[in-house]
Amino acid sequence: MRLCSITSGSSGNCIFVGSDAASLLIDVGLSGKRIEFGLNEIDRTTKDIDGILITHEHSDHIKGLGVVARRYKIPIYATPNTIGAILTNGSMGKLPEGIFREICADAQYTIGDLSVQPFTISHDAAEPVGYRIENNGKAVAIATDMGKYSDYTIEKLSGLDALLLESNHDVNMLQVGSYPYYLKKRILSDWGHLSNESAGQLLCHLLHDNMKAILLGHLSQENNYPDLAYEAVCAEVTMGDNPYKAKDFDIKVARRNAISGLVEV
């Protein structure tokens, strides 16, 4: 199984997960041209995609959905309330009839040879979910746009081989930055985004000997830096209540305007 971030950040998100027999995109928050370019970098094309999994309806996750859906007729998987929110988005345009596939958190679905397991996340959207995807005993997950995590989150993310985890902001940068108060309050709330420190603390609960790779994603352009996110998360892991050091694992930052390396598990 393979995991690749085509782009990840507060201005656009699109993640590839695939096997030898099936290919998925998680979110399409960028142009169809950029998606195609990113897929070409890993020897795929948009025509190869078997399904688009939507986490929630915010524009940085669905910006390119209308164009891609109309051009390639790829099935779109999302929760009922997320589908409703997408359909009321005036900028989406008319979508092909019957293109949506309803999914529910905590139920398992099969797309090709991939097992897809949505799980509930805490975010200010209609019915947001993250995704755990399994194939032949291997598991990867996409966990972003979470204001908080819980024992439920830890359970859904346990035993992974690879993980793309939100590390959205540095709290101090956000607090002294130029964002209006209401937006700072939203981001810091239980329905906002995980800080670098919170991401590292969650990661401490998830690490195990067979974890192959961690990608830190959905970084804020205004309130974070890749090196800062990396160092903060690594510090939490190394100093945390767990038997590991950050250097024991392959931890990288998913870039805003470039694809990550292809993670194979």
Secondary structure, DSSP 8 states (H G I E B T S, - for coil): -EEEEEE-STT--EEEEE-SS-EEEE---S-HHHHHHHHHHTT--GGG--EEE-S--SHHHHTTHHHHHHHH---EEE-HHHHHHHHT-TTS----TT-EEE--TT--EEETTEEEEEEE---SSSS-EEEEEEETTEEEEEE-S-S---HHHHHHTTT-SEEEEE--B-HHHHHHSSS-HHHHHHHHSTTS--BHHHHHHHHHHH--TT--EEEEE---SSS--HHHHHHHHHHHHHHSSSS--GGGS-EEE--SSS----EE-
